[in-house]
């Protein structure tokens, strides 16, 4: 698939409850995403918008030379992604996904309806972002054999915890969100491309089905 060029609209065509087709159209939209196509945190915003069938304009950013638009809409952290909805700006990927879940009534529910289930989803999202996924980048960049071995072990330990979380949150269904893609599916799913790259670089299967069979499936 060719990712959209700056200034183009990404539209979702609903095929069935779990499949979406990306269409590129030159048009105007009051929803914009500032980011890089390869950034997993940006991909979260894109996934959430696709699930909600919301058209949006994708504007590619160069993080080495930040645009005036990025600095205007995220003056605190000066980072991608940024969601622009009309005259409002929303920053930080998890917050963006939650905003999309709350702001748009179309499409399936992203956040659980139950308050405790929402709290659990937010807890595990924070664990992924703060504890587990950062180890993937460190592993990919490490050249020390013993350090890599230690990092892989920590990732496997975290994977087992996420397997337990998946079993609890999914309630025997196919996704963290139950019978449809939900909040945690977006948060963890956006990391999988970089996880696969790291597997190739390091030569180890991180999403090991022998350690986390349900999650790997």
N, C-alpha and C positions, 0 to 999 in steps of 0.2 A: 504494500500500500504506500502511496506517496503522501507524505504529510502535507498539510496546507501551508501555502506560502503566506507571508505577512499580508494582512489586509483582506484575506479571504474568509468566507463564512464556512463553518463546519455545521452541517445539518444532519440530524439522525432520522433515518427512515425505519419505522418499527416493522420488523418482519414477523417476529413472534415474541413471546414473553422474555426470551433470553438472548435473542440475536438482534444485532443492530448493524445497519449498513451506513458507512460514512459517505456523504456526498459533499462535493466542493462547489460552491456557488459564489459568484461575485455579487454581493448584496450588502445591505446595511443591517446592523444589529445593535440592540441596546445592551447586549451581553458580550463582554470581551474577556479574553484570557491572555495575560502577558506571561510568556514563558519560553522554554526551549523544548523542542519535540522529544528530546531524549531524557528529560528530567523526570524521575519517577514521581516527584511531588507535584509537578505540573500535570502529569498523566492522571493524578487523582481527580483534579478538577474536571479534566476532559471526560473521564469515565462517568463521574456523577452527572454531568450535563447530558451525556449520551443516554444514560439510563433514564433520565427525566425527559428525553426527546426535546431538548432545548437547543435551538440554533445559537451559535456564538461565533464571534470573530476571533481567530487565533492570531496573535501578534508575536512573532519571534523576537526574542531579546538576545542581545550579546552581553553576557554577564561580565565580560572584560571591559566593555564600554557601555555602561548603563545609560539607557535613554532618559530623556527628560520626562517622558510619560511614566516610566517606572519610578523615578525619584519623586515625582509628584504624587503618585498614588500609593507608594510605600516609603514615605520619608523616614520612618523609624528604622526598619531593618534593611531597606534597599535591596530586597531579595525577591526572586520569583518563587512561587507563582503569585499573581495578583488577579483577582476576579473584579471586573468593573461591571456593575449592573446599574445602568442609567447614570446617575450622578454619585453613586455610592461605590466605595472601594472596600474589598474584603481581602485580607492577607492571611498567610499561614495555611498550609494545605488542609489540615484537619478541620480548621475553622471554616474554610471555604466549602468543604464537602457538607458540613453541617448546615451552613447557610443555604446551599443549593437544596438540601433536603427540606428545609423549612420554608424557603421562599417560593418554590414552584410546586403546584398541586398536580402537575401532569406526571404520568408514569408511575412505576411502583414505589412503594415506601423504601427509603434508604435506612433511616434510623429505626430501631425497634419501637413499637408502640408502648411497651411496658417500661416504666421508669427505671426499674432495677436492671432490666436488660440493656437499656441505654447506658446506664452507669458502667456495666460490665464491658460493653463495647468500647467506651471511652477509655477505660482502664487498660484494656489490651492494646488499643491503638497507641496509647502513651508508652506502653512497654515496648512495642515494635519500634517506635520512633526514637525512644530515649536509650534503650538497652540493647535490643537485638540487632536491628538493621545497621546501626553504626559499625558493628563488628565486621560486616560484609565489606565495607570500604577499606577498613584497616587491613583485613585479610588480603584483599586484592592488591594492596600497595606494599605489603610486607615481603621482604626478600629473605627473612630469617626463617630457617626450617623449623626450629623449636617454637618460635613465636607463632608460626602458621599452625602448627600442631595444636597449640594451646587455644588459639582462636577457633579452630574447627570444633574442638571439644566444647567450647562455650556456646557456639552456634547450635550444636546438636542438643545441648542441654536446654537451650531456649526453644528449640523446635519441639521438644517433647512437651514443654509447657504449653506451647501454642496448639499442639495436638489435643491436649486436655481441654483447652479453651474452645477449640473447634467442636469437640464432641458435646460440650455443655451448651454452647451457643446455638449450634445447628439443630439440636434436638432430633438427631437422626436423619436430617435432610441433607441436601447437596451443598448448601452454602452456610457460611457463618450467619447469614440473614435468614436461614430457614429454607424455604422453597424458591427464593429469588435472591439475586445479588444484593448484599447489604453493605453497611458502613465498613465493617472489618474486611469484607471481601475486597473492597476498593482500596483500603489502606495497605493490606498485605499484598494484594494482587499487583498493585503498581510497582512493587519492589522486585517482582519475579524476573523481569528482563535483566536487571543488573545482577541478580542472583545467578542467573544462567551464565552470564559473562564471567562472573567470578569463578564459577565451577570450571569453565574452560581454562581460565588463567592458572588456577591452582591445581586442577586435575583431581577434584573430589566432588562427589555428589552430595550437595548440601541439603537438598530437599529429598532426604533419604526415606524411601517407602518402608524400609525395615524399622525405622525409628518413629516415623509418623505416617502410618499407612493411610489413615482417613484424610489427613491434610494433603498428602501427596496426591491422592486420587482426586 
